[in-house]
């Protein structure tokens, strides 16, 4: 089990001491985090590391997971897409399933904590069913800058009950939401299996296990199989790159239990890339294996993230932490992590030709790629590590609990 002291060599004694000093004010306080899945996706991964560290510094922090049927998760995936701008088919039956699932969770989950933090739309209406005795915070990890109007009007009354909404970017703040809105960046854990240093031997062994050959440069996108991640656009981009540089594309993702759309997207990409898969030029990997992700991000010549919408995109910070250059869409929280031309390239997600040209530039200029990678790691060290998230939470606790 990792402790806060394990991060001393990474962030320095001053950061660690500051965290302990701030935490002293909250001894005896009890916090509850609620989301909808234990594995798959950045939220669950971040909570896993974060909750351990909060308990380690003396603040009791529990983790509740909302249970739902396949129908419920089909509906909440529609909500996820609707909040990011896709038109929603919001029927009374869908509303009923959504509310009933949350009410059932309320019936067997007792809350006596000093603070409740609810993540994303799946458990959002829980607050409706409890007699509120403490501050509640809604932590939204997705881009809500331009939501479907009907869906927003359905969900907004629940948000109004909260004491605070935490968002990942200033652009996501809503003028029609009279609730305090605070910006808090997600973070990676540099000591997790996905991000810890790996020996060359482990990397090669892992890639061999998954039949990933390294005889030519690897271009990799790590993300859920989701239309917002635009895997089909990545395929088209790769075809243009392949005309100039002999390389291989890796599309690696996993299926979160609260995302039933993923398998359908995977099968569509598999069919569309059939010829390239048979030739070995494209490799699709559908697996939950953090050592594999770590190995791919370290061995790739370039990591891409060609999202159409992106709440934040921690795969970018993960790659930069490993000093791998990134070409990514200039959307959502991505430009918070990438300074265009300094530690990577930002591109219009719909300009496939420019995306391809930026990747080609890095493939043909290894010195530039190396320089960008080094700058990227320092940006992540300063802004996007789990210790920074703990500090941000402690500041929030000072506001809500003191």
Secondary structure, DSSP 4 states (H G I P E B T S, - for coil): ---GGGGHHHH-HHHHHHHHHHHGGGTT-EEEEEES-SSSSHHHHHHHHHHHHHHHTT-EEEEEE----HHHHHHHHHHHHHHTT------HHHHHHHHHHHHHHHHH-----SEEEEETTTTGGGGGGS---SEEEEE--S--TT--HHHHHHHHHHHTTSSEEEESSGGG--TT--S-EEE----B-TTSTTTS---HHHHHHHHHHTT---SSEEEEEE--S-GGG-HHHHHHHHHHHHHHS-EEEEEEE---TT-TTHHHHHHHHHHHTHHHHHHTSEEEEE---HHHHHHHHHH-SEEEE--SS-S--HHHHHHHHTT--EEEESSTTHHHH--BTTTEEEE-TT-HHHHHHHHHHHHH-HHHHHHHHHHHHHHHHHHSBHHHHHHHHHHHHHHHH-
